[in-house]
Amino acid sequence: MGENDDMPSRLAVIAIDAVQPRLIADFWCSVLGWQVVGEDAEVITIAASDRSWPMIDVAAVPEGKVIKNRLHFDLRADGVSTAEELDRLLALGARRVDVGQPSDVSWIVLADPEGNEFCLLSRPVQELQDGFR
């Protein structure tokens, strides 16, 4: 038996709605080091080079984002400092945003080029030991 035999579901795809799907797909490919693995008129699918799950579908929609996301990504720097990763994300088109977070939080709230929020956590992957955050 495999390790997932008792799990009925697996996270396969995360969907992001976008007015400009190419812009958002390219942004997340650059952020994650992923690539486009499928595309049609409505959806661009991006994934890691090994096509492991989850993938991200960027779906074309006519309306722009108007309220704070109820689901978002939390990223950690991997192989660089958090400050270096923040600089890289900002250069790729992310911007800092205020969603009402207190000033003393340990993460940085950012938004992609269409305003979808995500966070850069304070500790890089290499600082994690036993546990999360």
DSSP file with accessible surface (Angstrom, degrees, kcal/mol):
  #  RESIDUE AA STRUCTURE BP1 BP2  ACC     N-H-->O    O-->H-N    N-H-->O    O-->H-N    TCO  KAPPA ALPHA  PHI   PSI    X-CA   Y-CA   Z-CA
    1    1 A M              0   0  220      0, 0.0     2,-0.1     0, 0.0     0, 0.0   0.000 360.0 360.0 360.0 143.1    0.0    0.0    0.0
    2    2 A G    >   -     0   0   46      1,-0.1     3,-1.4     2,-0.0     4,-0.2  -0.332 360.0-105.1 -83.9 168.8    1.1    3.5   -0.8
    3    3 A E  T 3  S+     0   0  168      1,-0.3     3,-0.3     2,-0.1    -1,-0.1   0.728 118.8  47.8 -68.7 -19.8    1.3    6.3    1.7
    4    4 A N  T >  S+     0   0   53      1,-0.2     3,-1.8     2,-0.1    -1,-0.3   0.265  74.9 110.1-104.9  14.3   -1.8    8.0    0.3
    5    5 A D  T <  S+     0   0   93     -3,-1.4    -1,-0.2     1,-0.3    -2,-0.1   0.796  80.9  47.3 -62.1 -28.2   -4.1    5.0    0.2
    6    6 A D  T 3  S+     0   0  135     -3,-0.3    -1,-0.3    -4,-0.2    -2,-0.1   0.369  93.0  91.4 -96.0   8.2   -6.3    6.2    3.1
    7    7 A M    <   -     0   0  104     -3,-1.8    -3,-0.0     1,-0.1    -1,-0.0  -0.892  56.8-164.9-105.9 118.2   -6.6    9.7    1.6
    8    8 A P  S    S+     0   0  130      0, 0.0     2,-0.3     0, 0.0    -1,-0.1   0.725  70.9  36.2 -75.7 -20.7   -9.7   10.2   -0.6
    9    9 A S        -     0   0  103      2,-0.0     2,-0.4     3,-0.0     0, 0.0  -0.938  58.7-165.0-133.6 157.8   -8.6   13.5   -2.2
   10   10 A R        -     0   0  160     -2,-0.3     2,-0.5     0, 0.0    -6,-0.0  -0.998  34.5-109.2-139.5 138.2   -5.4   15.2   -3.3
   11   11 A L        +     0   0  112     -2,-0.4     3,-0.1     1,-0.2    -2,-0.0  -0.554  48.2 161.2 -68.1 115.7   -4.8   18.8   -4.1
   12   12 A A        +     0   0   33     -2,-0.5    43,-2.8     1,-0.3     2,-0.4   0.818  55.4  12.5-106.0 -46.7   -4.4   18.8   -7.9
   13   13 A V  E     -a   55   0A  62     41,-0.3     2,-0.5    40,-0.1    -1,-0.3  -0.999  51.7-154.1-141.1 139.0   -4.9   22.3   -9.1
   14   14 A I  E     -a   56   0A  38     41,-2.5    43,-2.5    -2,-0.4     2,-0.4  -0.948  24.5-145.3-107.4 130.9   -5.2   25.8   -7.7
   15   15 A A  E     -a   57   0A  74     -2,-0.5     2,-0.4    41,-0.2    43,-0.2  -0.833  15.0-172.7-104.1 135.6   -7.2   28.2   -9.8
   16   16 A I  E     -a   58   0A  17     41,-3.0    43,-2.7    -2,-0.4     2,-0.3  -0.996  16.5-142.8-123.1 125.4   -6.5   31.9  -10.2
   17   17 A D  E     +a   59   0A  90     -2,-0.4     2,-0.3    41,-0.2    43,-0.2  -0.689  28.0 175.2 -83.3 142.1   -9.0   34.1  -12.1
   18   18 A A  E     -a   60   0A   1     41,-2.7    43,-1.8    -2,-0.3    46,-0.1  -0.993  41.4-150.6-151.6 140.2   -7.4   36.8  -14.2
   19   19 A V  S    S+     0   0   68     -2,-0.3    -1,-0.1     1,-0.3    45,-0.1   0.855 110.0  33.6 -71.4 -36.5   -8.3   39.5  -16.7
   20   20 A Q  S  > S+     0   0  112      1,-0.2     4,-1.9    -3,-0.1     3,-0.3  -0.739  74.4 176.6-118.7  79.7   -4.9   39.1  -18.2
   21   21 A P  H  > S+     0   0   26      0, 0.0     4,-3.1     0, 0.0     5,-0.3   0.855  78.1  55.0 -57.0 -37.8   -4.1   35.3  -17.8
   22   22 A R  H  > S+     0   0   93      2,-0.2     4,-2.8     1,-0.2     5,-0.3   0.934 107.7  50.1 -62.5 -43.7   -0.8   35.5  -19.7
   23   23 A L  H  > S+     0   0   67     -3,-0.3     4,-2.2     1,-0.2    -1,-0.2   0.940 115.7  42.1 -58.6 -46.6    0.5   38.2  -17.4
   24   24 A I  H  X S+     0   0    0     -4,-1.9     4,-2.6     2,-0.2     5,-0.3   0.911 114.4  50.1 -71.9 -41.4   -0.5   36.3  -14.2
   25   25 A A  H  X S+     0   0    0     -4,-3.1     4,-2.5    -5,-0.2    -2,-0.2   0.942 112.8  47.3 -61.7 -44.6    0.8   32.9  -15.6
   26   26 A D  H  X S+     0   0   73     -4,-2.8     4,-2.3    -5,-0.3    -2,-0.2   0.904 110.9  52.6 -63.6 -40.3    4.1   34.5  -16.5
   27   27 A F  H  X S+     0   0    8     -4,-2.2     4,-2.5    -5,-0.3    -2,-0.2   0.967 113.0  42.5 -58.7 -52.3    4.4   36.2  -13.1
   28   28 A W  H  X S+     0   0    3     -4,-2.6     4,-2.7     1,-0.2     6,-0.4   0.857 110.8  56.1 -69.8 -31.1    3.8   32.9  -11.2
   29   29 A C  H  X>S+     0   0   17     -4,-2.5     4,-1.7    -5,-0.3     5,-1.3   0.939 111.6  44.4 -60.9 -43.7    6.1   31.0  -13.5
   30   30 A S  H  <5S+     0   0   61     -4,-2.3    -2,-0.2     2,-0.2    -1,-0.2   0.913 114.6  48.4 -67.0 -42.3    8.9   33.5  -12.7
   31   31 A V  H  <5S+     0   0    9     -4,-2.5    -2,-0.2     1,-0.2    -1,-0.2   0.942 124.1  29.7 -62.4 -46.9    8.1   33.5   -9.0
   32   32 A L  H  <5S-     0   0   58     -4,-2.7    -1,-0.2    -5,-0.2    -2,-0.2   0.529 103.5-118.0 -95.0  -8.5    8.1   29.7   -8.7
   33   33 A G  T  <5S+     0   0   65     -4,-1.7    16,-0.3    -5,-0.2    -3,-0.2   0.821  70.4 137.7  72.4  28.6   10.5   28.6  -11.5
   34   34 A W      < -     0   0   64     -5,-1.3     2,-0.3    -6,-0.4    14,-0.2  -0.304  42.1-139.3 -96.8-175.7    7.6   26.8  -13.2
   35   35 A Q  E     -B   47   0A  90     12,-2.4    12,-2.3    -2,-0.1     2,-0.4  -0.949  27.4 -92.2-143.0 160.4    6.6   26.6  -16.8
   36   36 A V  E     +B   46   0A  51     -2,-0.3    10,-0.3    10,-0.2     3,-0.1  -0.621  39.7 172.7 -72.6 128.5    3.4   26.6  -18.9
   37   37 A V  E     +     0   0A  24      8,-3.1     2,-0.3    -2,-0.4     9,-0.2   0.459  64.3  11.7-116.8  -5.5    2.3   23.0  -19.4
   38   38 A G  E     +B   45   0A  30      7,-1.4     7,-3.1     2,-0.0    -1,-0.4  -0.949  60.8 178.0-168.3 148.9   -1.0   23.6  -21.1
   39   39 A E  E     +B   44   0A 114     -2,-0.3     2,-0.2     5,-0.2     5,-0.2  -0.959   8.3 157.4-159.3 136.9   -3.0   26.4  -22.7
   40   40 A D        -     0   0  104      3,-2.1    -2,-0.0    -2,-0.3     0, 0.0  -0.780  61.8 -75.8-139.5-168.5   -6.3   27.1  -24.5
   41   41 A A  S    S+     0   0   93     -2,-0.2     3,-0.1     1,-0.2    19,-0.0   0.760 128.3  30.4 -65.3 -23.9   -8.4   30.1  -25.0
   42   42 A E  S    S+     0   0  121      1,-0.2    18,-3.0    17,-0.1     2,-0.4   0.729 119.8  35.1-107.3 -28.9   -9.7   30.1  -21.5
   43   43 A V  E     - C   0  59A  37     16,-0.2    -3,-2.1     2,-0.0     2,-0.5  -0.992  49.4-161.6-139.6 137.0   -7.0   28.6  -19.2
   44   44 A I  E     -BC  39  58A   8     14,-2.4    14,-3.2    -2,-0.4     2,-0.5  -0.978  19.4-154.8-112.1 125.2   -3.2   28.6  -18.9
   45   45 A T  E     -BC  38  57A  28     -7,-3.1    -8,-3.1    -2,-0.5    -7,-1.4  -0.887  11.6-173.8-103.3 129.8   -1.9   25.7  -16.8
   46   46 A I  E     +BC  36  56A   0     10,-3.0    10,-2.5    -2,-0.5     2,-0.3  -0.895  11.4 156.5-120.3 152.9    1.5   26.1  -15.1
   47   47 A A  E     -B   35   0A   0    -12,-2.3   -12,-2.4    -2,-0.3     8,-0.1  -0.979  45.8 -75.3-161.5 167.7    3.5   23.5  -13.1
   48   48 A A    >   -     0   0   19      4,-0.5     3,-2.4     6,-0.3   -14,-0.1  -0.249  57.6 -99.8 -63.2 160.6    6.9   22.5  -11.9
   49   49 A S  T 3  S+     0   0   92    -16,-0.3    -1,-0.1     1,-0.3   -15,-0.1   0.799 126.2  52.6 -60.0 -27.1    9.1   20.9  -14.6
   50   50 A D  T 3  S-     0   0  116      1,-0.0    -1,-0.3     2,-0.0    -2,-0.1   0.403 110.0-124.9 -87.4   3.6    8.2   17.4  -13.4
   51   51 A R    <   +     0   0  138     -3,-2.4    -2,-0.1     1,-0.2     4,-0.1   0.759  51.8 164.2  58.8  28.9    4.5   18.3  -13.6
   52   52 A S        -     0   0   53      1,-0.1    -4,-0.5     2,-0.1    -1,-0.2  -0.323  36.4 -62.6 -71.8 159.0    4.0   17.3  -10.0
   53   53 A W  S    S+     0   0  138     -6,-0.1   -41,-0.1     2,-0.0     2,-0.1  -0.602 103.1  50.6 -87.1 155.0    0.8   18.4   -8.2
   54   54 A P        +     0   0   43      0, 0.0    -6,-0.3     0, 0.0   -41,-0.3   0.576  67.2 179.3 -79.8 158.3   -0.5   20.9   -7.4
   55   55 A M  E     -a   13   0A  30    -43,-2.8   -41,-2.5    -2,-0.1     2,-0.4  -0.592  24.5-122.2-104.6 173.8   -0.5   22.8  -10.7
   56   56 A I  E     -aC  14  46A   4    -10,-2.5   -10,-3.0   -43,-0.2     2,-0.5  -0.992  15.0-159.5-122.8 128.1   -2.0   26.3  -11.1
   57   57 A D  E     -aC  15  45A  44    -43,-2.5   -41,-3.0    -2,-0.4     2,-0.7  -0.936   5.1-158.9-100.2 125.1   -4.7   27.1  -13.7
   58   58 A V  E     -aC  16  44A   0    -14,-3.2   -14,-2.4    -2,-0.5     2,-0.4  -0.929  17.4-162.7-104.8 111.9   -5.0   30.8  -14.6
   59   59 A A  E     -aC  17  43A  22    -43,-2.7   -41,-2.7    -2,-0.7     2,-0.3  -0.808  17.9-119.0-104.5 136.8   -8.5   31.3  -16.0
   60   60 A A  E     +a   18   0A  35    -18,-3.0   -41,-0.2    -2,-0.4   -40,-0.1  -0.527  37.7 170.7 -71.8 130.1   -9.6   34.2  -18.1
   61   61 A V        -     0   0   28    -43,-1.8     0, 0.0    -2,-0.3     0, 0.0  -0.968  35.5-133.9-136.0 154.1  -12.5   36.2  -16.5
   62   62 A P  S    S+     0   0  120      0, 0.0     2,-0.3     0, 0.0   -43,-0.1   0.756  82.7  70.4 -81.0 -22.0  -14.0   39.5  -17.6
   63   63 A E  S    S-     0   0  112      1,-0.1     2,-0.1   -45,-0.1    -2,-0.1  -0.721  75.1-129.2-103.3 146.7  -14.0   41.2  -14.2
   64   64 A G        -     0   0   43     -2,-0.3     2,-0.2     1,-0.1    51,-0.1  -0.334  39.7 -82.7 -81.4 168.6  -11.1   42.5  -12.1
   65   65 A K        +     0   0   67     49,-0.4    -1,-0.1     1,-0.1     3,-0.1  -0.502  46.6 170.6 -72.2 137.6  -10.5   41.7   -8.5
   66   66 A V        +     0   0  131     -2,-0.2     2,-0.3     1,-0.2    -1,-0.1   0.599  55.4  37.7-125.5 -19.8  -12.4   43.9   -6.1
   67   67 A I  S    S-     0   0  124      1,-0.0    -1,-0.2     0, 0.0     3,-0.1  -0.875  93.4 -75.2-130.8 168.4  -12.1   42.5   -2.6
   68   68 A K        -     0   0  112     -2,-0.3    48,-0.1     1,-0.1    -2,-0.1  -0.298  57.3-102.7 -60.4 139.4   -9.4   40.8   -0.4
   69   69 A N        -     0   0   32      1,-0.1    -1,-0.1    -4,-0.0     3,-0.1  -0.336  18.7-154.2 -59.2 145.9   -8.6   37.2   -1.3
   70   70 A R  S    S+     0   0  238      1,-0.2     2,-0.4    -3,-0.1    -1,-0.1   0.523  86.9  36.3 -95.6 -10.7  -10.1   34.6    1.0
   71   71 A L  S    S+     0   0  137     46,-0.1     2,-0.3     2,-0.0    -1,-0.2  -0.995  75.1 164.6-138.3 137.7   -7.4   32.1    0.0
   72   72 A H        -     0   0   77     -2,-0.4     2,-0.3    -3,-0.1    46,-0.2  -0.965  35.0-102.0-149.5 167.0   -3.8   33.1   -0.8
   73   73 A F  E     -d  118   0B  46     44,-0.6    46,-2.6    -2,-0.3     2,-0.5  -0.690  21.3-154.4 -89.0 144.2   -0.3   31.6   -1.2
   74   74 A D  E     -d  119   0B  60     -2,-0.3     2,-0.3    44,-0.2    46,-0.2  -0.990  19.1-165.9-114.2 123.7    2.4   31.9    1.6
   75   75 A L  E     -d  120   0B  23     44,-3.4    46,-3.3    -2,-0.5     2,-0.4  -0.776  10.0-158.0-109.0 153.5    5.9   31.7    0.1
   76   76 A R        -     0   0   51     -2,-0.3    46,-0.1    44,-0.2     2,-0.1  -0.984  29.2-109.7-124.8 142.4    9.3   31.2    1.8
   77   77 A A        -     0   0    0     44,-0.4    48,-3.2    -2,-0.4     2,-0.4  -0.411  33.2-158.8 -62.8 143.7   12.6   32.2    0.4
   78   78 A D  S    S-     0   0  111     46,-0.2     3,-0.1    47,-0.1    -1,-0.0  -0.925  70.2  -8.3-134.4 106.0   14.6   29.2   -0.7
   79   79 A G  S    S+     0   0   58     -2,-0.4     2,-0.3     1,-0.3    -2,-0.0   0.417 125.1  65.2  90.6  -3.6   18.4   29.4   -1.0
   80   80 A V  S    S-     0   0   57      1,-0.0    -1,-0.3     0, 0.0    46,-0.2  -0.910  92.6 -86.9-138.5 169.0   18.4   33.2   -0.5
   81   81 A S     >  -     0   0   49     -2,-0.3     4,-2.4     1,-0.1     5,-0.2  -0.338  37.6-113.7 -72.8 161.1   17.6   35.6    2.3
   82   82 A T  H  > S+     0   0   22     40,-0.3     4,-2.7     1,-0.2     5,-0.2   0.900 118.9  54.3 -61.7 -38.2   14.0   36.8    2.8
   83   83 A A  H  > S+     0   0   63      1,-0.2     4,-2.2     2,-0.2    -1,-0.2   0.914 108.5  48.2 -63.1 -41.9   15.2   40.3    1.9
   84   84 A E  H  > S+     0   0  109      2,-0.2     4,-2.1     1,-0.2    -1,-0.2   0.908 112.3  49.0 -65.0 -40.2   16.8   39.1   -1.4
   85   85 A E  H  X S+     0   0   20     -4,-2.4     4,-2.8     2,-0.2     5,-0.2   0.904 108.6  53.3 -67.8 -38.5   13.6   37.2   -2.2
   86   86 A L  H  X S+     0   0   13     -4,-2.7     4,-2.6     1,-0.2     5,-0.2   0.945 108.9  49.5 -59.3 -46.4   11.5   40.3   -1.5
   87   87 A D  H  X S+     0   0  107     -4,-2.2     4,-2.2     1,-0.2    -1,-0.2   0.911 111.9  49.0 -58.7 -42.1   13.6   42.3   -3.9
   88   88 A R  H  X S+     0   0   90     -4,-2.1     4,-1.7     2,-0.2    -2,-0.2   0.936 111.0  49.0 -64.7 -45.0   13.3   39.7   -6.6
   89   89 A L  H  X>S+     0   0    0     -4,-2.8     5,-2.4     1,-0.2     4,-0.5   0.916 111.4  49.4 -62.8 -41.5    9.5   39.5   -6.2
   90   90 A L  H ><5S+     0   0   61     -4,-2.6     3,-1.2     1,-0.2    -1,-0.2   0.912 109.3  52.2 -64.2 -39.7    9.2   43.3   -6.4
   91   91 A A  H 3<5S+     0   0   90     -4,-2.2    -1,-0.2     1,-0.3    -2,-0.2   0.814 105.0  56.9 -66.2 -28.3   11.3   43.3   -9.5
   92   92 A L  H 3<5S-     0   0   60     -4,-1.7    -1,-0.3    -5,-0.1    -2,-0.2   0.586 132.9 -87.4 -78.0 -11.4    9.0   40.7  -11.1
   93   93 A G  T <<5S+     0   0   36     -3,-1.2    -3,-0.2    -4,-0.5    -2,-0.1   0.417  82.8 134.6 120.7  -0.9    6.0   42.9  -10.6
   94   94 A A      < -     0   0    8     -5,-2.4     2,-0.3    -6,-0.2    -1,-0.3  -0.379  35.0-161.3 -70.4 159.3    4.7   42.2   -7.1
   95   95 A R  E     -E  111   0B 121     16,-1.7    16,-2.1    17,-0.1     2,-0.2  -0.988  22.9-104.2-141.2 151.7    3.9   45.1   -4.9
   96   96 A R  E     -E  110   0B 154     -2,-0.3     2,-0.3    14,-0.2    14,-0.3  -0.513  42.1-173.5 -70.2 142.1    3.4   45.6   -1.1
   97   97 A V        -     0   0   34     12,-2.0     2,-0.6    -2,-0.2    12,-0.3  -0.966  23.6-135.1-137.4 155.8   -0.2   45.8    0.0
   98   98 A D        +     0   0  128     -2,-0.3    12,-0.0     1,-0.1    -2,-0.0  -0.952  25.0 166.9-110.8 116.2   -2.0   46.6    3.2
   99   99 A V  S    S-     0   0   48     -2,-0.6    -1,-0.1   -31,-0.0   -31,-0.0   0.056  76.0 -78.5-112.0  20.2   -4.9   44.2    3.9
  100  100 A G  S    S+     0   0   64      1,-0.3     3,-0.1     2,-0.0    -2,-0.1   0.537  80.1 156.4  95.1  10.5   -5.3   45.4    7.5
  101  101 A Q        -     0   0   50      1,-0.1    -1,-0.3     2,-0.1     8,-0.0  -0.393  49.3-103.6 -69.0 144.0   -2.4   43.4    8.9
  102  102 A P    >   -     0   0   76      0, 0.0     3,-1.2     0, 0.0    -1,-0.1  -0.279  28.1-116.9 -61.6 156.8   -0.8   44.7   12.1
  103  103 A S  T 3  S+     0   0  132      1,-0.2    -2,-0.1    -3,-0.1    -3,-0.0   0.706 109.4  57.8 -70.9 -17.0    2.5   46.5   11.7
  104  104 A D  T 3  S+     0   0  133      2,-0.0    -1,-0.2     0, 0.0    -3,-0.0   0.236  73.8 128.9-101.8  17.0    4.4   43.9   13.8
  105  105 A V    <   -     0   0   36     -3,-1.2    -4,-0.0     1,-0.1     0, 0.0  -0.317  60.8-131.5 -69.0 158.0    3.6   40.8   11.8
  106  106 A S  S    S+     0   0   75      2,-0.0    16,-0.4    17,-0.0     2,-0.3   0.388  82.8  67.2 -92.6   3.8    6.5   38.6   10.7
  107  107 A W  S    S-     0   0   84     14,-0.2     2,-0.5    15,-0.1    14,-0.2  -0.789  75.6-126.7-120.2 166.1    5.4   38.3    7.1
  108  108 A I  E     - F   0 120B  38     12,-2.4    12,-2.5    -2,-0.3     2,-0.5  -0.955  18.6-141.2-114.9 126.2    5.1   40.7    4.2
  109  109 A V  E     + F   0 119B   7     -2,-0.5   -12,-2.0   -12,-0.3     2,-0.3  -0.780  30.4 169.8 -90.2 127.1    1.8   41.0    2.3
  110  110 A L  E     -EF  96 118B   0      8,-3.4     8,-2.5    -2,-0.5     2,-0.3  -0.802  22.2-141.9-126.4 170.4    2.3   41.4   -1.4
  111  111 A A  E     -EF  95 117B   0    -16,-2.1   -16,-1.7     6,-0.3     6,-0.2  -0.987  16.4-124.8-135.5 147.2    0.0   41.3   -4.5
  112  112 A D    >   -     0   0    0      4,-2.1     3,-2.3    -2,-0.3   -19,-0.1  -0.171  52.9 -78.7 -75.5 179.1    0.6   40.0   -8.0
  113  113 A P  T 3  S+     0   0   40      0, 0.0    -1,-0.1     0, 0.0   -89,-0.1   0.707 134.2  46.1 -59.8 -17.6    0.2   42.3  -11.0
  114  114 A E  T 3  S-     0   0   35      2,-0.1   -49,-0.4   -94,-0.0   -95,-0.0   0.327 124.4 -98.9-104.7   7.5   -3.7   42.0  -10.8
  115  115 A G    <   +     0   0   10     -3,-2.3     2,-0.5     1,-0.3   -21,-0.0   0.520  68.5 151.0  95.0   5.0   -3.9   42.5   -7.1
  116  116 A N        -     0   0   24    -48,-0.1    -4,-2.1     1,-0.1    -1,-0.3  -0.606  44.4-127.8 -73.1 120.2   -4.1   38.9   -5.8
  117  117 A E  E     + F   0 111B  26     -2,-0.5   -44,-0.6    -6,-0.2     2,-0.3  -0.334  36.3 162.4 -72.6 149.0   -2.6   38.9   -2.4
  118  118 A F  E     -dF  73 110B   1     -8,-2.5    -8,-3.4   -46,-0.2     2,-0.4  -0.949  26.5-126.9-152.5 165.2    0.1   36.5   -1.2
  119  119 A C  E     -dF  74 109B   8    -46,-2.6   -44,-3.4    -2,-0.3     2,-0.6  -0.922   1.4-148.1-120.8 147.2    2.6   36.6    1.7
  120  120 A L  E     -dF  75 108B   0    -12,-2.5   -12,-2.4    -2,-0.4   -44,-0.2  -0.966  29.7-138.0-107.6 113.9    6.3   36.2    2.0
  121  121 A L        -     0   0   14    -46,-3.3   -44,-0.4    -2,-0.6   -14,-0.2  -0.397  12.2-122.0 -74.7 154.5    7.0   34.5    5.3
  122  122 A S  S    S+     0   0   53    -16,-0.4   -40,-0.3    -2,-0.1    -1,-0.1   0.813  90.3  65.0 -71.7 -32.3    9.9   35.8    7.4
  123  123 A R  S    S-     0   0   80    -41,-0.1    -2,-0.1   -42,-0.1    10,-0.1  -0.803  79.2-133.0 -99.3 127.1   12.0   32.6    7.7
  124  124 A P    >>  -     0   0   11      0, 0.0     3,-1.7     0, 0.0     4,-0.6  -0.249  31.5-101.3 -68.8 163.3   13.6   31.1    4.7
  125  125 A V  G >4 S+     0   0   58    -48,-3.2     3,-1.5     1,-0.3   -47,-0.1   0.881 120.2  60.2 -50.3 -42.5   13.2   27.4    4.0
  126  126 A Q  G 34 S+     0   0  113    -49,-0.3    -1,-0.3     1,-0.3   -48,-0.1   0.706  99.5  56.2 -67.3 -18.5   16.8   26.8    5.3
  127  127 A E  G <4 S+     0   0  105     -3,-1.7    -1,-0.3     2,-0.0     2,-0.2   0.626  83.7 102.4 -87.0 -12.8   16.0   28.2    8.8
  128  128 A L    <<  +     0   0   47     -3,-1.5     4,-0.1    -4,-0.6     3,-0.0  -0.492  41.1 164.1 -71.6 139.3   13.1   25.8    9.3
  129  129 A Q        -     0   0  167     -2,-0.2     2,-0.8     2,-0.1    -1,-0.1   0.496  62.6  -7.3-117.0 -96.6   13.9   22.9   11.6
  130  130 A D  S    S+     0   0  165      2,-0.1     2,-0.2     0, 0.0    -1,-0.1  -0.840 118.0   2.0-109.7  95.5   11.2   20.8   13.2
  131  131 A G  S    S-     0   0   49     -2,-0.8     2,-0.3    -3,-0.0    -2,-0.1  -0.712  85.7 -59.1 127.2-175.6    7.8   22.3   12.4
  132  132 A F              0   0  193     -2,-0.2    -2,-0.1     1,-0.1    -3,-0.0  -0.729 360.0 360.0-110.8 158.8    6.2   25.2   10.6
  133  133 A R              0   0  157     -2,-0.3    -1,-0.1   -10,-0.1   -11,-0.0   0.793 360.0 360.0  57.2 360.0    6.4   29.0   10.8
